[in-house]
């Protein structure tokens, strides 16, 4: 058998020879066509139940808390087995190993917390979960965001603070 690469798309596995009616050999090559294989097919997809989270009014006597749901689902390429995953968060404004809300002017930074099952998830921390076995299954993760009232003292009323937080989901084996 001959093994060689043909343009990176097909691999010659070998050849088969037939003898035709005129006693002449006819050679047919056998290839493995790599273009038919799925490439880098995602096993999981995810979405929040809301695109934007507003904490609303915060004052020195009341913490601001809001919850979002993150749905993590298997794609058609994942198969029927249970799919473990790792969930991390990335923030556009991490500072001092904490998530930060920042004022429009950029002069005020206020730390906030991200929690899953009452456990604080700091930058770099991982939450591990599993999407159940079966077709079209999902895991719903409830994520709580907390802005402690102790962090807003001295900030002028009406100050708008924001951050962009991204959930990063990695299939785990």
C-alpha positions as CSV (number, residue, x, y, z in Angstrom):
1,X,0.0,0.0,0.0
2,X,1.1,3.6,-0.7
3,X,0.4,6.3,1.8
4,X,0.7,9.9,0.6
5,X,-1.1,13.1,1.0
6,X,-2.9,14.6,-2.0
7,X,-3.4,18.3,-1.6
8,X,-4.1,18.0,2.1
9,X,-7.7,16.9,1.4
10,X,-7.4,13.3,0.4
11,X,-5.1,10.5,1.6
12,X,-4.3,7.7,-0.8
13,X,-4.9,4.5,1.2
14,X,-3.9,2.1,-1.6
15,X,-4.9,0.7,-4.9
16,X,-6.8,-2.3,-6.2
17,X,-6.2,-3.9,-9.6
18,X,-8.9,-5.6,-11.7
19,X,-8.2,-7.6,-14.8
20,X,-10.7,-6.7,-17.6
21,X,-12.0,-8.9,-20.4
22,X,-9.0,-8.2,-22.5
23,X,-6.6,-9.4,-19.8
24,X,-5.5,-5.8,-19.2
25,X,-5.0,-4.6,-15.6
26,X,-7.2,-1.6,-14.5
27,X,-5.9,0.2,-11.4
28,X,-8.4,2.0,-9.1
29,X,-7.0,4.1,-6.2
30,X,-8.7,4.2,-2.8
31,X,-8.7,7.5,-1.0
32,X,-9.8,8.8,2.4
33,X,-11.6,12.0,1.8
34,X,-10.9,14.4,4.7
35,X,-13.3,17.0,3.4
36,X,-16.2,14.9,4.7
37,X,-15.1,15.0,8.3
38,X,-16.5,17.8,10.5
39,X,-13.8,20.3,11.5
40,X,-13.6,21.8,14.9
41,X,-17.3,21.2,15.6
42,X,-18.4,22.8,18.8
43,X,-19.8,20.4,21.4
44,X,-21.5,23.1,23.6
45,X,-23.3,26.3,23.1
46,X,-24.5,28.8,25.7
47,X,-26.7,31.8,26.2
48,X,-27.8,34.1,29.0
49,X,-31.5,34.6,29.5
50,X,-30.9,38.4,29.3
51,X,-28.3,40.3,27.3
52,X,-28.0,43.1,29.8
53,X,-28.2,43.2,33.6
54,X,-29.2,46.3,35.4
55,X,-28.5,46.5,39.2
56,X,-30.7,49.5,39.6
57,X,-30.5,51.9,42.6
58,X,-27.8,51.1,45.1
59,X,-27.3,52.9,48.4
60,X,-25.3,52.6,51.5
61,X,-28.0,50.6,53.3
62,X,-29.0,48.1,50.6
63,X,-26.9,45.7,48.5
64,X,-27.8,45.3,44.9
65,X,-28.4,41.7,43.8
66,X,-29.6,40.4,40.4
67,X,-29.7,36.9,39.0
68,X,-29.2,35.6,35.5
69,X,-29.6,32.2,34.0
70,X,-27.0,30.7,31.8
71,X,-28.2,27.8,29.6
72,X,-25.4,25.5,28.5
73,X,-26.6,23.0,25.8
74,X,-25.0,20.3,23.7
75,X,-24.9,20.8,20.0
76,X,-25.7,18.2,17.4
77,X,-22.0,17.2,17.3
78,X,-21.8,16.4,21.0
79,X,-23.4,12.9,20.9
80,X,-25.5,11.3,23.6
81,X,-23.0,11.0,26.5
82,X,-22.9,13.4,29.4
83,X,-20.7,16.4,28.6
84,X,-18.6,17.8,31.5
85,X,-17.6,21.5,31.1
86,X,-15.6,24.2,32.8
87,X,-17.1,27.7,33.2
88,X,-15.0,30.8,33.7
89,X,-15.7,34.5,33.5
90,X,-13.7,37.2,31.7
91,X,-14.3,40.9,32.5
92,X,-13.3,43.9,30.5
93,X,-12.3,45.7,33.7
94,X,-10.6,43.2,36.1
95,X,-8.5,44.9,38.8
96,X,-6.9,43.6,42.0
97,X,-8.2,40.1,41.3
98,X,-11.8,41.2,41.3
99,X,-14.5,42.2,38.8
100,X,-15.0,45.9,38.6
101,X,-17.7,48.3,37.5
102,X,-16.2,51.4,36.0
103,X,-17.7,54.9,35.6
104,X,-18.1,56.4,32.2
105,X,-15.3,58.9,33.0
106,X,-13.1,56.0,34.2
107,X,-12.2,57.6,37.5
108,X,-14.3,55.3,39.7
109,X,-13.9,51.6,40.0
110,X,-16.3,49.6,42.2
111,X,-15.7,45.8,42.9
112,X,-18.7,43.4,42.5
113,X,-19.1,39.7,43.0
114,X,-20.1,36.8,40.8
115,X,-21.6,33.8,42.6
116,X,-22.8,30.4,41.7
117,X,-24.6,28.3,44.4
118,X,-23.6,31.0,47.0
119,X,-19.9,30.5,46.1
120,X,-17.9,33.5,45.0
121,X,-16.3,33.0,41.6
122,X,-13.3,35.3,41.4
123,X,-11.3,36.0,38.2
124,X,-9.4,32.8,37.3
125,X,-11.7,30.5,39.3
126,X,-13.5,27.7,37.6
127,X,-17.0,26.3,38.0
128,X,-17.4,22.7,36.8
129,X,-20.6,21.3,35.6
130,X,-22.1,18.6,33.5
131,X,-24.7,18.6,30.7
132,X,-26.7,15.4,31.2
133,X,-26.6,12.5,28.8
134,X,-29.2,12.3,26.0
135,X,-30.0,14.4,23.0
136,X,-30.6,18.2,23.1
137,X,-29.9,18.3,26.9
138,X,-29.0,21.5,28.8
139,X,-27.6,22.6,32.1
140,X,-29.0,25.8,33.6
141,X,-26.6,27.7,35.8
142,X,-28.0,30.4,38.1
143,X,-25.5,33.2,38.4
144,X,-25.9,35.9,41.1
145,X,-24.3,39.3,40.8
146,X,-23.8,41.3,44.0
147,X,-22.8,44.9,44.5
148,X,-22.2,45.3,48.2
149,X,-23.6,48.6,49.7
150,X,-20.2,49.1,51.4
151,X,-18.6,49.6,48.0
152,X,-20.7,52.6,46.9
153,X,-20.1,55.0,49.8
154,X,-19.0,58.5,48.6
155,X,-20.1,58.0,45.0
156,X,-22.4,60.7,43.7
157,X,-26.0,59.9,43.1
158,X,-26.8,59.1,39.4
159,X,-23.3,57.8,38.7
160,X,-23.5,55.1,36.0
161,X,-21.1,52.2,36.3
162,X,-20.7,49.3,33.8
163,X,-18.7,46.3,32.9
164,X,-18.7,43.6,30.1
165,X,-18.6,40.1,31.6
166,X,-18.1,37.1,29.2
167,X,-18.9,33.5,30.2
168,X,-16.2,31.1,28.8
169,X,-17.4,27.5,28.5
170,X,-14.8,24.8,27.8
171,X,-15.8,21.2,27.2
172,X,-13.9,19.0,29.8
173,X,-13.0,15.4,29.4
